[in-house]
Amino acid sequence: MRRFFIVLAFLILTTFLNPTVYGLEKPHQYFDWNRYPITDDRVLGETTASSSPRADGDYKNLTRPTYFFGFFTNVASDNPLYFLKKMEEGINVTFTFNPESREQKRLGYAAERLAEMRVLAEKGKTNLVSGLTDDYQDLLNEVSQNIVSLKKQGRDVNKLVSVVDVEAARHSLILEELALRLPAQAEGGIRIALSASEQAMDTTADVLGKPAVPEEVVQRLQSLKAQGLLSPEEVAKLINVDSRQKAREEMRKYTQAGFIPQADFKKMDEAARNYFPFNYMTIVEVKKFNELRQLETQKPDTETIKKLQEFASSYKPGEIVPTELRRFWVPMVRLEELQNTVRPDLISEDFFKYRPEEKQKYQEVVERMKPRKEDVEYINQLVQQNPNLLNDPSFARIKAIGDRFGPADPSAYQPPTARNCSTGSHWVGIPFMPEGGYCAPNYNYSVNTGGEIKESSCPPAYHRGYPGGPCIPDNPNGSGINNYLPAPGSCPAGYSWKTESSSSRGGYCMPDYTTSSNGGYPGAFSVPAYCPPGQVFREGKCEQYNPPPKEGCQGGSFWNGEKCITPKNCGSGYYQDSSGECRSSSQDYERYKTKCADRPMPPGGCGGGYWDMESCSCKTSDFNNRPESGGSGNYQGPSLQEQEAACRAGGGTCVSWVNNACGCERPGGTNYGNYSGGGSCGSGYYWTGSYCAPSSSGSSSPSPSSQPSEPSPPPSSPPPESQPTSPPPESQPPPPTSAPPSEPQPTSSPPQ
């Protein structure tokens, strides 16, 4: 009866309450903040513990069975004597006549299968893991089914349920970590075993009479509704179930369709949260990181972004998002939330031991989210004055990341590209990225006190030009600053000019796809692409990576897609390359200037593509395998040398190379493609009349009659100080050689 009233109350709140009543004014207050105490510097996979008094010791301490032949404990499935171990297990279960004791034995043998999986993973014998996952699933599913049967028979199963509840929670966390540490191709079997541990937790929740949907999940569903990601009817459908198992089944459908994030689906594991909160929070952060990695490779076209931002400007929490915008609204809203809430300080880099693409992304996210030294000093000063400020999760996050990783290194090498960082943004050095890094928005400081957002002072030497405005330098024209700003109205790729009356320059360059910030975090923005999915940036170019060897990598070494390397601390201004050696970022830039002196990077960078050092050309994922003349494939255009010769014959210079096509600039400002059919631009680029330039959308091209504004200066020269000149003269674009880019794939339809 009690559970009936709880469900009824949830339904009333969800279905009949006006969304704007429970909807708060600021969207960031719907965000999924990880409120785990920042005083705990432990990281899952390195040091673990639990604050729950019911979960004693390390979450990895499995409750394993005892064997008549004691050495069987150390016999793994690759041992010739393994069949004898399984035989003893079968005999023990058969001749255990107490039903509760029999299920505890099965639970112990499931734990043994889990321990054996870890042994095989450490040995690199991932091909043997699938057999163990099947056995594990059979054992734990049988335990779940028999608990329900015993309950129906009227037996007292409370003690058994309590044991299964803790152990299933423990198993789920171990399996999640194991799935991360294995190569991607071996992850499927682990997910099968994970579903069995989820079913066991759901069974115990139902037997104990807990609400079908955990309170934390209900809160997240309300937030998703307020953000326009779920409709009121969908939320009501999810809550209007009578068991935890059915609730998970419905949640899984919406998660697979892309409407409910994996991190929120993980919140169904209420037992894991209660018994092992730190480890549970870490897995939730891993889910958020993986979603962030996927969403940052996607981006709608410019027109869609404009529609989304127009809709967002008048959007009220709880309103229904138009159908034509919903497929883009979901990833856009989630991207902003993830960029502002993910906690890399809770994630161990060792998780990505066999996944170089994810490891590079993790390193990039860490560098991007490191607070600057002045940010750390400012937060520490605020906390010293008011310790309760750490109750604001946005400020707690800055402090937690700064405490673990330290502040951003101001001495890191900054190539000329860094000089184009505008007011309100700073340079993030990522050595393995083609341009050595990119500009990211600064943190904004607005303290949340008593539910009301109040503006606070800016960091040292900064001020606000107007109420609600960004923090800008006190002396924007001071020594060492003016020379590093782009000409007014001229911004690098990924940025657009924003007029600001308080600025002596009349405005500043603002990152595209940026939303307003109302807390201790920057607004969402698009991260420059550096490699297509499934590739890593290595030795100046993007390359596919090979699967790791069966024997794995020894000790703390990592698989880089070619070989195992041991991490090194190379010191400031240096980084470890794919060969395992320490290299200087400045030397890499000098190598670029020397090798690509005649074929420089396009002004403003490569936009949605990436820079290929080998060919000194921007590449896009759909042009990766386009060969030069004489090679195999459907492209038979002139070679690089022939294009360059044709351009020079007319007195011109190849000012850029995009997808192995020369952008030829002629004297007197006359710009032409240097050969028929050879100057076409790939997806994410448009023809300026001089060269292929990255479009702001990364997926659409303006019409031939459009007049692109003058791009910012190339990386090898300082930005101009003069006012922007008129756009280059129009000319006919080169004939297209590829079909128009396809539209982004729509999000799946809501589950029925």
SULGI-V777621 format. One line per field, one symbol per residue. ss: DSSP state (a for helix, b for strand, c for the rest). burial: 1 if it has 24 or more other ideal C-beta (glycine too) atoms within 12 Angstrom, else 0. A space follows every 50 residues. Layout:
ss=???
burial=???
This chain:
ss=caaaaaaaaaaaaaaaccaaaaccccaaaacccccccccccccccccccc cccccccccccccccccccaaaaacccccccaaaaaaaaaaaaaccccaa aaaaaaaaaaaaaaaaaaaaaaaccaaaaaaaaaaaaaaaaaaaaaaaaa aacccccaaaaaaaaaaaaaaaaaaaaaaaaccaaaaaaaaaaaaaaaaa aaaaaaacccccccaaaaaaaaaaaacccccaaaaaaaaccccaaaaaaa aaaaaacccccaaaaacccaaaaaacaaaaaaaaaaaaaaaaaaaccccc caaaaaaaaaaaaaccccccccaaaaaaaaaaaaaaaaaaaccaaaccaa aacccaaaaaaaaaaaaaacccaaaaaaaaaaaaacaaaaacaaaaaaaa aaaaaccccccccccaaaaaccccbbbbbcccccccbbbbbccccbbbbc cbbbbccccccbbbccccccbbbccccccccaaaccccccccccbbbbbc ccccccbbbbbcccccccccccccccccccccccbbbbccbbbbcccccc cccccccbbccccbbccccccccbbbcccccbbbaaaaaaaaaaaccccc cccccccccbbbccccbbbcaaaccccccccccccccccaaaaaaaaaac ccbbbbbbccbbbbbcaaacbbbcccccccccccbbbccccbbbcccccc cccccccccccccccccccccccccccccccccccccccccccccccccc cc
burial=00000010011011100010011101111111111101010111100111 00001000110111101000011011100001001101100110000001 01111111111111111111101111011111111110111111011101 10000010011111111111111111111111110110111111111111 11111111011111011111111111111111011111111011111111 11111011111111111111111111111111111111111110111111 11011001101100101110100011111111111111111111111111 11111111111111111111110111011101100000110111111111 11111011100111111111111111111111111111111111111100 00100101100101100011111001000000011111111111111101 01101011111111111111111111111111101111011110100100 01100001111001100000000011110000101001100100010011 11111111111110111111111101010000001011010011011000 01111111111111110000111110011111111111111111111111 11000001111111110010000100010010110111001001001001 00
